Amino acid sequence: MDITEDVLAGVGSRLRALRRARGATLAGLAAETGLTASTLSRLENGKLRPTLEQLLPLARAHGVPLDDLVNAPPTGDPRVHLRPIRRFGLTIVPLTRRPGGVQAYKVVYPPAGREVTTTPQTHDGYEWFYVLNGSVRFVLGEREFVLGAGEAAEFDTRVPHWIGSAGDQPAELLTMFGAQGERAHLEPRQ
């Protein structure tokens, strides 16, 4: 087995494990990456040799470096390389990179009045956030709060909730949520 075959041999099982850890379906991942569900299935089953054009959107969708997909040897560099994601008018910066489990993100909310939506959302799971800079308007069920820098909140995300900047400056939050929160905050809305 040459080095290329060796590197590509385990890609399918890693792709399947990443997708399952996120709780994503083949159809959902297809919509997110532009690849067909059939292609994704063949990649995961090792029946199709992956190309760079296929691996790049998959790495982005799973929030992992390309090196993780091909199981590149470690470089000894433990730094997380921050790559902002722009979704729904927000800038979301992943701060962790392991698949599954609780993930940490820095989220930048635009100044008040520039939100894409003010409609409360619900999804399974729990969320925690800490206000780094600015202030946020936090709607949870029928209650509304304004939190400033240094304040934190934790809540059940099955309760309708909405977060946005409370001022004329962007608000920056450190937030943590699991796979359900990733699907709600990072995947394209249907």
Disulfide bonds with the S-S distance in Angstrom:
none
